[in-house]
Amino acid sequence: MSNRRGRPVFKFLIPYLSMLLLASLVSVIMYQQTSRVVKEEVSSRNQAVLQLAKQQLDRQIVETNQLAISLSQDPRVLAMQQIENPYERSSITRLMELQKQLGSYSAITPSIENYYIHYIKSQFVISPDKHSLLSRASSAEAQSDSVHTFIKGLEDRYYYQEMMPELKLRSANGERRLIPYIHSIGYPSYYLSHIVMFIDSSSIRNALRSIDLSEGGYAYLANQEGDIIAGVAGSGEFLPRTSHNEHEQPSGQFVTSIGLDNGSWSLVAVQPEHIVLRKVYYVKKISAVIIFGMLAIGGVASVLFAYRNSRPLKALIQTVFQLESHNERLHRSMEEQKPLLQAAFLQRLLDGAYPGQKEMESVMQYLDIPLQGERYSVIIIQLPYILESIDMGALEKLDLEKAGLRECIAELEGNHTCMLDIGESRLAMIYSSDTVIEDAWKEELTMKLSAIQELFLGRFQHALQFGIGRPYSSLMDVSASFEEASIALSFGMPSSSPMPYYDELPRHPQSYYYPFDVEQKLLNYLRSGNMEELDNTFGNLFVENFVERSLIEPVLRLLLSELVSTALKFIDQSGTQMFEDESIDMMSFLQLPHGAGEAEACFHRITRLYQHIASKTIDQKRIRNEELMREIVSYLDLHYSNPSLCLPMLSDQFQISETYLSLLVKEHTGCSFTEYVNTKRMNAAKELLSESRLNIEQIADHVGYSSLNSFSRAFKRMHGVTPTHYRALSGQ
């Protein structure tokens, strides 16, 4: 008996301990993976910070190199190299001009704290704000100005764009951390001066401080030889003497590095490993406590689970039932809403409200609407029951018959049809078919409608009336089939034929063809001046009303009145003064014809009226565009010197789209907006270069260029010579 009682304990104990051991193994693996992921995350984060510092340093190096090249090529700088005493009377003017020229470079080098030129022959140092001779500097001056001391202590050798380790330099603005940059003017075998610049390293150090450098961490910039150029430490001023390599991890440290684009520099971050993995160590400690605790209580827990094993299973089953019940309620709620959404979709489809096939197909897929086939048509079904007053009994009877009709259709054609209630006693059925041949399609549909009629008649002892529109190959044309079904139903009631097809309507109908969508098309064609589509639409109206139908004179008079009314509606909406045009007598169109021959002639006159209105619309558009273009040209003539002038700015100014504005400028000037503005600016620049004494930079600013380099490139691209050369050729 005791063995039987011990068996459940034993059975639960072995699997539970196995699971604990497996969990322990998983925890060890997870710890290793977490450690790797955390290291990768920290490395990635550090890489991002170093990348930001790299971008800032790259930008500063580019600015510094550009300034060094500009100074090396400046004639005023080069002229001072051969002067032994710059303070002689004959050299004072050159000295002042050089200092002024140096000051002009300060505005384009925001990252450079200051820069100096050291002339070796004269032992003369000059900067944008001061100048002096090294040999005449007093000891007091040297102590007060550490920049002066640094320059005096330079080695007598050739320097090429060389950065030196960061220094604490004293100046008038106090003590600053700056990176010296030295570039010799000349060649390794022959040089007469050095350019000494001091780069502000605060932005680089601020970027490096974004890394967690606590408890002995540090980050720095090093050159190719491993010398530290600049850096920061988490505490104190400690920095290593030599740099580290990311692939050679020092014991207990985590190193992240990134190289600059030229390969001569590297940015390195060094962090204590326990700082990087502090979260992992915490997880490790917690996991160990949990695992050993679970192992300790595993034996006791297995006994309890042996006697209470049914409770968790019961709770689990109950939870599954609750989830299943919740899922069923959610599914029912969605199914309850689906008929409303399907009805809204079908109504928009019949109204022709969908702009494209793709949007319509996505909605159909979501709502599970079964309309798949080669041809689509609309059948309007009229129940033989018309309400003359509000009667609850009659309403209930009508609803019952509608429901019965839906059941009849679902039994016979549920997979190829969709139904929509469109009135008290009418339903619209959208029918899809794979039959392409017209006669076969009509025979197939007639058989199916006859079966529906027979089934409904057997249940409710009432016959149905149908109106059938023509089939179309696209669902986008279902709205046209719906209009045709409405017309067919109106002709079929109270005809003896219960299934009138639109294309089988009698040849002598008592109603003309001019549906609402055709009127809207005519109005749109008048607004756009589309003569071709206008002629096609009138051609279709003529065939439909004068060829296919033999309309009686009163019906023709109504059709012509509707056409004239549409034209007057457009004239009233657009404000076109058509009545003042002597070439068109509007009163003649208001006089209705007497006889079919006169009606046809009147129809052609109305066609010419629409053509004349469309022509006047085109002329008015052309006049408006010409007036608008004159305003645009006038605006550009006044504002071409604005550096911010662009297509979006002009579009906002005249309240028209950028695309239309670009096409308008291209149409009237023969060139793009950018080409037109650049031509205006270059013509003005040529005039200023030839007739004014403004310098090139002032002329560039005057014609709308914020950058002298951009102006020079644009001028040379258009005229083949630089602005300076052009001025020389013009004799100015």
Residue pairs with C-beta under 8 A, 6 or more apart in sequence:
8 306
8 307
8 309
9 302
9 303
9 306
11 306
12 302
12 303
12 305
12 306
12 309
13 298
13 299
13 302
16 298
16 301
16 302
16 305
17 295
17 298
20 291
20 294
20 295
20 298
23 291
23 294
24 291
27 287
27 291
30 287
31 280
31 283
31 284
31 287
34 280
34 283
35 277
35 280
38 276
38 277
38 279
38 280
39 254
39 276
39 277
42 254
42 256
42 271
42 276
43 254
43 256
45 211
46 211
46 256
46 269
46 271
47 256
47 258
49 207
49 208
49 210
49 211
49 269
50 208
50 219
50 256
50 257
50 258
50 267
50 269
51 258
52 207
52 210
53 204
53 207
53 208
53 221
53 267
54 258
54 260
54 267
56 203
56 204
56 207
57 204
57 221
57 260
57 265
57 267
58 260
58 261
59 111
60 111
60 112
60 199
60 203
60 204
61 260
61 262
63 108
63 109
63 110
63 111
63 112
64 109
64 111
64 112
64 161
64 181
64 197
64 199
65 161
67 105
67 108
67 109
67 112
67 115
67 197
68 161
68 181
68 183
68 195
68 197
70 105
71 77
71 102
71 105
71 115
71 117
71 185
71 195
72 183
72 185
72 195
74 101
76 94
76 97
76 98
76 101
77 98
77 101
77 117
77 185
77 193
78 185
79 94
79 98
80 86
80 91
80 94
80 95
80 98
80 117
80 119
80 122
80 124
80 126
80 193
81 119
81 121
81 185
81 192
81 193
82 121
82 192
83 91
83 94
83 119
83 121
83 122
83 124
84 121
84 122
85 91
85 122
86 94
86 95
86 119
86 122
86 124
86 126
86 131
86 133
87 95
87 133
95 126
95 131
98 126
99 126
99 127
99 128
99 131
102 115
102 117
102 126
102 127
102 128
103 128
103 129
105 115
105 128
106 128
109 115
111 199
111 200
111 203
112 197
112 198
112 199
112 200
113 176
113 178
113 198
113 199
113 200
114 127
114 128
114 129
114 147
114 171
114 197
114 198
115 127
115 128
115 195
115 196
115 197
115 198
116 125
116 126
116 127
116 147
116 151
116 195
116 196
116 197
117 125
117 126
117 127
117 193
117 194
117 195
117 196
118 124
118 125
118 134
118 151
118 154
118 193
118 194
118 195
118 196
119 125
119 126
119 192
119 193
120 156
120 191
120 192
120 193
120 194
121 192
122 133
123 133
123 134
123 135
124 131
124 132
124 133
124 134
125 131
125 132
125 133
125 134
125 148
125 151
132 141
132 148
134 148
134 151
134 152
137 148
137 152
141 148
142 148
142 149
142 152
143 149
144 170
145 170
145 171
146 167
146 168
146 169
146 170
146 171
147 169
147 170
147 171
147 198
150 167
150 169
150 180
150 196
151 194
151 196
154 182
154 194
154 196
158 184
158 186
158 187
158 188
158 189
158 191
159 182
159 183
159 184
159 194
160 183
160 184
160 188
161 181
161 183
162 181
162 182
162 183
163 179
163 180
163 181
163 199
163 223
163 229
164 179
164 180
164 181
164 182
164 229
165 179
165 227
165 228
165 229
165 230
166 177
166 178
166 179
166 201
166 229
166 230
166 231
167 177
167 178
167 179
167 180
168 175
168 176
168 177
169 175
169 176
169 178
169 198
176 198
176 200
177 201
177 202
177 205
177 230
178 198
178 199
178 200
178 201
179 198
179 199
179 201
179 229
179 230
180 196
180 197
180 198
180 199
181 196
181 197
181 198
181 199
182 194
182 195
182 196
182 197
183 194
183 195
183 197
184 191
184 193
184 194
184 195
185 191
185 192
185 193
185 194
185 195
186 192
186 193
201 230
204 221
204 230
205 230
205 231
205 232
208 219
208 220
208 231
208 232
208 267
208 269
209 232
211 217
211 219
211 269
211 271
212 234
212 271
212 275
213 219
213 232
213 233
213 234
213 269
213 271
214 234
214 235
214 275
215 234
215 235
215 272
215 274
215 275
216 234
216 235
216 238
216 272
217 233
217 234
217 269
217 270
217 271
217 272
217 275
218 231
218 232
218 233
218 234
218 238
218 239
218 240
218 269
218 270
219 231
219 232
219 267
219 268
219 269
219 270
220 228
220 229
220 230
220 231
220 232
220 239
220 240
220 243
220 267
220 268
221 228
221 229
221 230
221 231
221 265
221 266
221 267
221 268
222 228
222 229
222 243
222 265
222 266
222 267
222 268
223 229
223 264
223 265
224 263
224 264
224 265
226 242
226 243
227 242
227 243
228 239
228 240
228 241
228 242
228 243
229 265
231 239
233 239
240 270
243 266
243 268
244 250
244 253
244 255
244 257
244 268
244 270
245 255
245 257
246 255
246 256
246 257
246 268
248 255
249 255
250 270
252 272
252 273
252 274
253 270
253 271
253 272
253 273
254 270
254 271
254 272
254 273
254 275
254 276
255 268
255 269
255 270
256 268
256 269
256 271
257 266
257 267
257 268
257 269
258 266
258 267
259 265
259 266
259 267
260 266
260 267
274 281
338 367
338 368
341 367
342 367
342 369
342 418
343 420
343 421
345 363
345 364
345 367
345 369
346 369
346 418
346 420
346 428
346 430
347 420
348 354
349 360
349 430
349 475
349 478
349 479
350 378
350 420
350 422
350 428
350 430
350 478
350 479
350 482
351 479
352 476
352 478
352 479
352 480
352 517
354 360
354 476
356 476
357 474
357 475
357 476
360 475
360 476
363 369
364 371
369 418
370 414
370 415
370 416
370 417
370 418
370 432
371 418
371 430
371 432
371 475
372 432
373 416
373 432
373 433
373 434
374 433
374 434
374 435
374 436
374 473
375 432
375 433
375 434
375 435
375 436
375 441
375 471
375 472
375 473
376 430
376 431
376 432
376 433
376 471
376 472
376 473
376 474
376 475
376 477
376 478
376 481
377 430
377 431
377 433
377 445
377 468
377 469
377 470
377 471
377 472
377 481
377 485
378 428
378 429
378 430
378 431
378 468
378 469
378 478
378 481
378 482
378 484
378 485
379 428
379 429
379 431
379 445
379 449
379 466
379 467
379 468
379 469
379 485
380 422
380 426
380 427
380 428
380 429
380 466
380 467
380 482
380 485
380 486
380 488
380 489
381 405
381 426
381 427
381 428
381 429
381 464
381 465
381 466
382 425
382 426
382 464
382 465
382 466
382 467
382 489
382 493
383 398
383 401
383 402
383 405
383 425
383 426
383 427
383 462
383 464
384 425
384 462
384 463
384 464
384 465
385 394
385 397
385 398
385 401
385 425
385 462
386 424
386 425
387 394
387 395
387 398
387 424
387 425
398 424
398 425
401 460
401 462
402 421
402 427
404 456
404 459
404 460
405 427
405 452
405 456
405 464
406 419
406 427
408 452
408 455
408 456
408 459
409 417
409 419
409 429
409 452
411 455
412 448
412 451
412 452
412 455
413 431
413 448
413 452
416 431
416 432
416 433
417 429
417 430
417 431
417 432
418 429
418 430
419 427
419 428
419 429
420 427
420 428
420 429
420 430
421 427
422 428
428 482
428 485
430 478
431 445
433 441
433 444
433 445
433 471
435 441
435 444
438 471
441 471
442 501
445 468
446 499
449 466
449 468
449 499
450 499
452 464
453 463
453 464
453 498
456 462
456 464
457 463
457 464
463 498
464 498
465 489
465 492
465 493
465 498
466 489
466 492
466 498
466 499
466 500
467 485
467 486
467 487
467 488
467 489
467 490
467 491
467 492
467 500
467 502
468 485
468 488
468 499
468 500
468 501
468 502
469 480
469 481
469 482
469 483
469 484
469 485
469 488
469 502
470 480
470 481
470 484
470 501
470 502
470 503
471 481
472 478
472 480
472 481
479 517
480 517
483 515
483 516
483 517
484 502
485 502
487 502
487 505
487 511
487 513
487 515
488 500
488 501
488 502
488 505
489 500
490 511
491 500
491 505
491 506
491 509
491 511
492 498
492 499
492 500
507 548
507 549
507 550
508 549
508 550
508 552
509 549
509 551
510 551
510 552
510 555
511 555
512 545
512 549
512 551
512 555
512 556
512 558
512 559
512 562
513 541
513 544
513 545
513 549
514 541
514 545
514 559
514 562
514 563
518 537
518 541
519 562
519 566
521 533
521 537
522 534
522 537
522 566
522 610
523 566
523 569
523 570
524 530
525 533
525 534
525 537
525 614
526 534
526 567
526 570
526 574
526 610
526 613
526 614
526 617
527 570
527 574
527 617
528 617
529 614
529 615
529 617
529 618
529 621
530 614
531 611
531 614
531 615
534 610
534 611
534 614
535 607
535 611
538 607
538 610
542 603
545 551
545 556
545 559
546 600
546 603
551 559
553 593
553 594
553 595
553 596
553 599
556 593
556 596
556 599
557 592
557 593
557 599
560 592
560 593
560 599
560 602
560 603
560 606
561 592
563 603
563 606
564 589
564 590
564 606
564 609
567 589
567 606
567 609
567 610
567 613
570 576
570 613
571 578
571 613
574 617
576 613
576 616
576 617
576 620
578 584
578 586
578 613
578 616
579 586
581 612
581 616
583 612
584 609
584 612
588 605
589 602
589 605
589 606
589 609
592 602
593 599
593 601
593 602
625 664
625 667
625 668
626 668
628 654
628 656
628 664
629 664
629 665
629 668
631 654
632 650
632 654
632 661
632 664
632 665
635 650
635 653
635 654
636 645
636 650
636 676
636 677
636 680
637 680
639 645
640 677
640 680
640 681
640 684
640 703
640 704
641 681
641 684
641 702
641 703
641 704
642 704
643 704
643 705
643 706
645 677
645 704
647 658
647 661
647 662
647 673
647 674
648 658
650 661
650 673
651 657
651 658
651 661
654 661
656 664
661 673
662 672
662 673
665 671
665 672
665 673
665 676
666 672
666 673
669 676
671 679
677 704
678 714
678 718
679 718
681 703
681 704
681 705
681 714
682 703
682 714
682 715
682 718
682 719
684 702
684 703
685 699
685 700
685 703
685 711
685 715
685 723
686 719
686 726
688 694
688 699
688 702
688 703
689 699
689 723
689 726
689 727
689 730
689 732
690 727
690 730
690 732
691 732
692 699
692 732
693 732
694 702
696 708
696 711
696 712
696 723
696 724
696 727
697 708
699 711
699 723
700 707
700 708
700 710
700 711
700 712
700 723
703 711
705 711
705 714
711 723
712 722
712 723
715 721
715 722
715 723
715 726
716 722
719 726
721 729
